[in-house]
Amino acid sequence: MLLEENKKNKKNNMEVCPKCGLPKEACVCETLEKAKQKIQISTEKRKFKEMAVISGIDSRTIDIKKIAKELKKEFACGGTIKNNKIELQGHSDRIQQKSFLRKIQEKLKEMGFSAEVIE
């Protein structure tokens, strides 16, 4: 019976989540995983430049590339992903400000992470 449902879903071009079996549009797996994360936002100095570093996001359960892309777009800065950490580059005077780190926190909340999991 399950095989028949999968065939119907393929015919309708509906993608199904492999974890919960729901259509991708109705899947809540990533939302549930966001509540389990322990995210830390900090600054690091590398080669005379400051960068904001967001760590603690599990890339196996959450699309970290999508999060990095949205953060770079929101703050008009460059960035990369290294060792499951998002590194945001930009003007060192802006990154050193606590208000910039708070803005990152607010954006992560908008993206579905709860305030309790962000440090």
C-alpha angles and dihedrals in degrees: 000000000000090000090055091052091051090051090051091049091051090050090052091048089238116151115220126207109245092214104050102014093232123128112273090248091058098037116123098180095107092046091053091048092052089063091056097054125103104209124192125193117199143146126248131188117226124174095339093314132104121222134181113238124201113194137169099060111131106226092196092068104024129049098245092178090060091050093048092049092051093047092050090049093047095050098034094233141119124255149154144204118246126167092349090306126118111222117197117196128197144113108344093222091057094046093049091058116096089219090066091054089049089052089054088051092051092049091051089052089052088052091059105269114130122236091243094065096049120083 
